[in-house]
Amino acid sequence: MTFSIVARCPRSGQFGIAAATAMPAVGKLLTHAQSGVGAVATQARINPYLGIDGLALLAQGVPAPDVIEALKPRDPRMDLRQVAVIDAAGRAAAFTGEGCPAWSGHITGEGYSFQGNRLAGANVLERARERFLALESEALPERLVEALASADAGGGDLKGERSATLYVVDSEDYPLWDIRVDEHPRPIEELRRLLQVFARDVVPHIKRMPTRENPAGEAGEEVA
C-alpha cells in the first residue's frame, strides 16, 4: 500500500526518502536516514526496527546488500516486509517479501532504489525511475518529489494516496528537509506545493542553525 524512493545525491552527499501511501502518516515510521551514513525505507507491514537496525549497521560500515541479509533473520515475518537500503558509497539494495500485496516489487541502481506494494503495476516504478534519472542535474528534493509525482501519474497505489512525505539529510544530525502531508485528497500535489514553501521559508533558516562546526549558528530572523 506504499510507494517510496530512497536515494543519494553524488554531488551533495545528501540522502533522501520520498513516499506516498493510502494510509495516513506515511512519514512517521517509514523514513530513516543519517548524515554521512545512509538511508532506509521500511514499508508494507512496517517493522520500524528494520529502519533503526538498518541504520545502525550502515553506521558500522556494512554495505547495503549485506544490511538486507543481516536484517532478514531478525524478523520472523520478513515475508510481509518491504525494505530498501542505500549506503554511504551509493550502493542500493532492496527486499520485497512474497507476502506483500500485489503488485509489489523494487528496482535498484547506483544511488537509488524504488519500491512499492499494492501498485497498479511495474510501470509505476519504471516511470518514477525514468523521471528521476531525467532530472539528474536538479537538487535531490526536487528529483524525489517529481519522481513520486510521476509514479502517481502512472497509477500509484491502487487505493489512491492519502499521505506523502519528503525527508532529506545533509551534513548535520538533524534533517534539512522534513515535509509530511497527512489525510489529504491530493497529497503529492500538496507535497509539491510545500516543497516551494519550505525552500523559501524554512530551509534558509535551517541552514543558519547551529552545526557541529559552528555551535553558535548564524544570525538571522527568528523562526520559532
VODOVEX-693387 format. One line per 4 residues: number of its first residue (from 1); their letters; for each residue x, y, z of C-alpha. Coordinates in steps of 0.05 Angstrom, whole numbers, plus 5000, padded with zeros to 4 digits. Example, Ala and Ser with C-alpha at 12.3 -4.5 7.8 and 13.67 -1.06 7.14 Angstrom:
1 = AS = 5246 4910 5156; 5273 4979 5143 .
% end
This chain:
1 = MTFS = 5000 5000 5000; 5061 5045 4995; 5109 5072 4942; 5176 5101 4962 .
5 = IVAR = 5243 5124 4935; 5310 5121 4972; 5368 5158 4940; 5436 5190 4950 .
9 = CPRS = 5459 5253 4912; 5531 5242 4888; 5543 5318 4885; 5518 5339 4953 .
13 = GQFG = 5524 5273 4991; 5452 5282 5015; 5408 5222 5029; 5334 5227 5017 .
17 = IAAA = 5269 5188 5021; 5202 5205 4989; 5140 5164 4997; 5064 5162 4988 .
21 = TAMP = 5011 5115 5013; 4936 5104 5020; 4943 5107 5096; 4954 5169 5139 .
25 = AVGK = 5023 5187 5167; 5070 5153 5117; 5127 5196 5143; 5120 5174 5215 .
29 = LLTH = 5156 5106 5214; 5178 5093 5142; 5235 5143 5136; 5304 5131 5168 .
33 = AQSG = 5366 5169 5147; 5431 5193 5178; 5481 5243 5151; 5543 5210 5122 .
37 = VGAV = 5515 5141 5136; 5456 5124 5091; 5381 5115 5089; 5330 5060 5099 .
41 = ATQA = 5256 5056 5080; 5213 5004 5113; 5142 4991 5089; 5085 4942 5074 .
45 = RINP = 5072 4913 5144; 5121 4962 5174; 5173 4938 5223; 5206 5003 5248 .
49 = YLGI = 5266 4963 5274; 5286 4946 5203; 5299 5021 5194; 5330 5031 5263 .
53 = DGLA = 5375 4969 5260; 5390 4981 5186; 5418 5050 5201; 5459 5022 5258 .
57 = LLAQ = 5490 4970 5211; 5505 5024 5159; 5539 5066 5213; 5585 5006 5225 .
61 = GVPA = 5605 5007 5152; 5563 4947 5130; 5547 4952 5055; 5474 4959 5035 .
65 = PDVI = 5466 4888 5006; 5496 4858 5069; 5450 4901 5112; 5390 4868 5079 .
69 = EALK = 5418 4799 5092; 5434 4817 5164; 5363 4842 5176; 5327 4781 5149 .
73 = PRDP = 5340 4733 5208; 5320 4788 5258; 5248 4789 5233; 5207 4724 5233 .
77 = RMDL = 5156 4755 5185; 5201 4783 5132; 5152 4755 5082; 5106 4813 5100 .
81 = RQVA = 5160 4867 5096; 5190 4911 5043; 5254 4948 5057; 5305 4988 5017 .
85 = VIDA = 5375 5010 5038; 5427 5057 5009; 5496 5064 5039; 5549 5119 5041 .
89 = AGRA = 5580 5095 4976; 5513 5098 4940; 5503 5023 4937; 5429 5005 4939 .
93 = AAFT = 5394 4941 4958; 5321 4923 4970; 5278 4865 4992; 5205 4851 4977 .
97 = GEGC = 5172 4795 5017; 5128 4745 4980; 5070 4763 5026; 5067 4836 5005 .
101 = PAWS = 5003 4855 4969; 5005 4852 4893; 5032 4885 4853; 5096 4891 4893 .
105 = GHIT = 5169 4896 4875; 5231 4941 4871; 5283 4969 4824; 5353 4987 4847 .
109 = GEGY = 5411 5023 4813; 5472 5063 4831; 5449 5115 4881; 5375 5097 4883 .
113 = SFQG = 5322 5046 4900; 5248 5048 4880; 5198 5001 4915; 5124 4993 4924 .
117 = NRLA = 5068 4946 4941; 4995 4944 4921; 5013 4985 4859; 4979 4989 4792 .
121 = GANV = 5038 4951 4762; 5113 4951 4749; 5104 5011 4704; 5095 5054 4767 .
125 = LERA = 5167 5041 4787; 5193 5048 4716; 5160 5116 4706; 5189 5141 4772 .
129 = RERF = 5259 5118 4754; 5256 5150 4685; 5235 5216 4715; 5287 5213 4770 .
133 = LALE = 5344 5199 4721; 5319 5252 4672; 5327 5305 4727; 5399 5287 4744 .
137 = SEAL = 5421 5359 4745; 5368 5380 4795; 5374 5380 4871; 5355 5316 4907 .
141 = PERL = 5290 5341 4939; 5262 5363 4872; 5283 5297 4839; 5249 5256 4893 .
145 = VEAL = 5184 5295 4892; 5179 5295 4816; 5193 5221 4813; 5138 5210 4864 .
149 = ASAD = 5090 5251 4822; 5109 5211 4760; 5094 5146 4797; 5026 5174 4817 .
153 = AGGG = 5011 5192 4745; 5028 5120 4727; 4975 5092 4772; 5007 5095 4840 .
157 = DLKG = 4973 5060 4898; 4911 5021 4876; 4872 5053 4933; 4898 5122 4918 .
161 = ERSA = 4942 5164 4964; 4924 5199 5030; 4993 5218 5055; 5062 5235 5028 .
165 = TLYV = 5130 5253 5056; 5198 5280 5038; 5257 5270 5085; 5328 5293 5067 .
169 = VDSE = 5391 5295 5110; 5452 5337 5092; 5513 5348 5135; 5481 5352 5205 .
173 = DYPL = 5447 5302 5251; 5381 5338 5240; 5344 5337 5173; 5349 5393 5122 .
177 = WDIR = 5281 5375 5093; 5224 5342 5132; 5156 5351 5099; 5095 5310 5116 .
181 = VDEH = 5026 5313 5085; 4973 5273 5121; 4900 5258 5106; 4898 5299 5042 .
185 = PRPI = 4857 5284 4979; 4918 5301 4935; 4979 5291 4980; 5031 5290 4925 .
189 = EELR = 5006 5356 4896; 5008 5385 4966; 5079 5358 4975; 5099 5394 4911 .
193 = RLLQ = 5069 5459 4937; 5102 5452 5005; 5169 5439 4972; 5168 5510 4946 .
197 = VFAR = 5144 5538 5013; 5199 5502 5051; 5252 5524 5000; 5231 5596 5011 .
201 = DVVP = 5211 5599 5085; 5244 5541 5122; 5308 5514 5091; 5345 5581 5093 .
205 = HIKR = 5333 5584 5168; 5355 5512 5178; 5420 5528 5142; 5434 5582 5193 .
209 = MPTR = 5421 5537 5253; 5478 5513 5298; 5523 5460 5268; 5576 5415 5298 .
213 = ENPA = 5629 5461 5268; 5593 5525 5286; 5554 5514 5351; 5530 5586 5353 .
217 = GEAG = 5498 5584 5285; 5489 5646 5242; 5449 5708 5256; 5381 5713 5223 .
221 = EEVA = 5307 5724 5235; 5273 5685 5289; 5232 5626 5264; 5203 5599 5329 .
% end
